[in-house]
């Protein structure tokens, strides 16, 4: 008879063998948690192999990461439980949580029973043949488990079941905030014509970007990267845009090259192919670079050539050093290009990108068990869901708190927003690193936490997302900026249940939508550093948005003007184009759509007479709001 220790070692070997087969590595805490779960569920030895297969495949289907930690494993088991153990009463809107549906209280004892190992997906395999399940059938199997559970216990037909599943939605679980330092890094591999996962290179210094007691031991939040990361950063930008250009229908070569077909597409010429072809006109793509003497040149992956921009025409956009452009001009005997037209690379709709690279997770948010279509339907059904967006919430100004109290009172007495997005700066003057400034800065967040706590429903059920600005610590004026240190925000995290302190920029995954939040006074910086002035009488806000989206980057500025962390430049990319883009700028508020992306700027809260923006994801529109002034 085997001893308990021998049985435990046998189970551990079986766990390691099963997860290794799926290229998964278990951390110590995840291993201990899984062992305890299997012991509590009392899984028989003959079902252990099938149970571990279900768990491993469920983890791959939801998380898609090779490293398994306890938190992710708990989420996977919880999701498997939700998909296989449902209550069957028609849900109604929860009067306590306005974002969550609740079931009626007339549930039968069988509905309220404690989930068993089969409910959690920890029981025997559903396939009688015992064949291993393929990864792409994981969700189908979970659906089958759900149907069997319904039909055996309740006798509910499929149509009724689908309606109940759609209604039984906790909308708050469909919102995820992705920090810039947690986003996966993808690089274009020209040999296989797709993106491959590329982790940041090893840094030359172990000095972290932000060090505090709660930081993880192996943090990737570092500002000092290896020297080759700088070259890799620009090369990655270039290759991303080049592959997008070459898939554009205007640049795609025709299938038949005879007759007039050759003149019906635009042909890019590499700079190294210009030699010996003086007097000809070419269309080229590359990065604008300033040389010694103030001259500019165009540089691609292989060569560079000097540009003469005196007579060039700007098609649209704001062009600065280090931005990527299309240039059409004539190559001369002096080995220079007389630029005639300069323009941005053609954009690509989000749906078109997803058709080509739908299997690549550029965002890195937790995976949902529901399909994109199901998430879209849920988003459209919750028409009253909204996001309140404020920028420059100066916590050192008494008027800010007076206005915030009025805003909170108004929303607490009406439909509660799903999230309040509060962008910095949270201080009207630049932060000085001394004891007095630190105390005052922390007191501002403490006062804000106490104000929010006066509205218990809002403090409990609404998300409060904080994004740092230029005057906030601890960013060292380098993008992306890390979150505000925990030392200053302890009271907020204590009193506000769903408070999230994110990086700048950061991203929100809500249902099927991706929302990018970027706090930067980018417009004035671009205008000051323009190489070619904007053409014609155009709306400057639209020029800004077009420059950012067409260039697929949030900061198309030279490094001498705006420093970027080389190893985290991928967190500033806009690829694919997001569903909504929040450019929190001191410029006046605006909102419009470009390339199916809803672009908006709430403006500066104190300097715009305390106005703010409200975004409605169901209709993908936004409104500029302001407290009505009292009439005399």
Secondary structure, 3 states (H helix, E strand, C coil): CCCHHHHHHHHHHHHHHHHHHCCCEECHHHHHHHHHHHHHHCCCHHHHHHHHHHHHHHHHHHCCCCEECHHHHHHHHHHHHHHHCCCCCCCEECCCCCCEEECCCCCCCCCCCCCCCCCCCCCCCCCCCCCCCCHHHHHHHHHHHHHHHHHHHCCCCHHHHHHHHHHCCEHHHHEEEEEHHHCCCEEEECCCCEEEECCCCCCCCCCCCCCCCCCCCCCCCCCCCCCHHHHHHHHHHHHHHHHHHHCCCCCCCCCCCCHHHHHCCCCECCHHHCCCCCCCEEEEEEEEEECHHHCEEEECCCCEEEEECCCCEECCCCECCCCEEEEEEEECCCCEEEEEEEECCCCCCHHHHHHHHCCCCCCCCCCCCCCHHHHHHHHHHCCCCCEEEEECCCCCCHHHHHHHHHHHHHHHCCCCCCEEEEECCCCCCCCCCCHHHHHHHHHHHHHHHHHHHCCHHHHHHCEEEEECCCCCCCCCCEECECCCCHHHHHHHHHHCCCEEEECECEEEEECCEEEEEEECCHHHHHHHCCCECCCCCCCHHHHHHHHHHHCCECCCCCCCCCEECHHHHHHHECCCCCCEEEEECCCCCEEEEECCEEEEECCCCCCCCCEEEEEECCCCEEEEEECCCCCC
